[in-house]
Amino acid sequence: MEIDIIQKKENKVLNRTEVKFDCIYTGKTTPKILNVKNKLVTLLDTKKELLVIDSLQPNYGEAKATGYAKFYDSKEDLESIEPKHIIEKNKEPETNSKEESNPDDEKTTSNEDKATSDEK
């Protein structure tokens, strides 16, 4: 995957830099937003938590997508300006160690439910 920066514009009013880019990729599917975000972080030399990809639109018939990203001066600016759904879309998936370590809890609950329904 290759990323070409088309336009980079500083928006001093909102304390952010806006970037328009082309993402050239191989294969049939458009790259995931998080993969493109990781590549942009290294390319723009910024922190992952300060960058959001607003859109990534594939071009019909080409292995190319056009994207729009914004990186902020601070996390507070990002959270106060960006809509929640954009922030959620750009979050890394969390692995909850509690859920992974206790898979038997669900089985126990379902077995108890079966026992109470059998008694009725």
N, C-alpha and C positions, 0 to 999 in steps of 0.2 A: 504494500500500500504506500502510495506516495501522496504527499500533501503539498499543494502549491498555493501560497498566499496571493490572493488577487488584490485585496485592499486591506489596509490596516489604518484605522482612524481612531484618534484619541477623543473621548467624550469627557471633557473636564467637568461638565455640569453633573453628570452621574458617576463620576470617579471610576470610569472604566475605559477599556480599549476594545473597540469592536473590530472583528476580523471576518472578512469574507474569503472563502477558500474553495479550492477544487480538491476533491479526494479521488485519486485515480487508483483503481484496484483491479485485481484479477479474480476471476471466478464469477459465479452466477449471482451471488447475493451481495447486497450492499453491506459494508462493514457495520458492526454494532457501534452505537454512539460512544460507549466506554472505550473501545479500541481506538477510535478516532481521537477521543479526548486525551488518552495517554500519549498518542503521537504528537498532538498539538502542544501538550505540556512541555515536552522536550524541545520541540521546535521553537516555541515562544519563550522558553525559559521562565515559566511561571509555576505557581503552586497549583496542585490538582483541585484543592478545595475552593480556589478563587476563579476557576474557569467553568463556564457552562456553555454547552452547545445548544443553541436555540433551535436550529433546524438542520437537517441533512436530507436533501432531496436528490434522488437518483435521476440522471438524465436518461430518457427513453432511448434504448438501442445502443447505449454506450456503457462501458465499465467505468463510469465517472459519476460522482455526486457533487452537488454544490452545497456548501454549508455556510452557516453563520454562527459565529461564536463570540462570546464576550468574556473578558477577564477583568476582575475588579481589583481595586486597590486594597480593599479589606473585606473580610467575611461579613461584617456588619452591613456594609453597603450592598453586598450581594443579597443577603437575606431580606433587607428592607425594600429592595427594588424588584427582584425577580419573583414571578408567580411561583407558588408552591409546586405546581405540577412540573415546571421546568427544573426546579431543584431536585425533585424526586427522580426525574428521568435521568439526571446526571450523577446520581449517587451510586457508589459501588455496592454490590449486593453484600448484605451482612450475613455472616454465618453465626447463628446463635449456638453457643456451646451447650447451653442448657437443653435445648431441643434435641441436639444430637446425642447427648449423653444419657438421656432418659426416654428412649423410645418405648420402653416397657410400660410407662405410665399410661399411654393411650390404650395399650392392649388390656391392661388391668381394668381400666374404666369400661371398655367395651364388654369385657367378660362379666363385670358386675351388672351392667345394663341387661345383658342376656339373662342372667340369673333372676333379676327382678321381674323381667317380662315372662319368664317361664313359671314363676310362682303365681302369677295372675291367671 
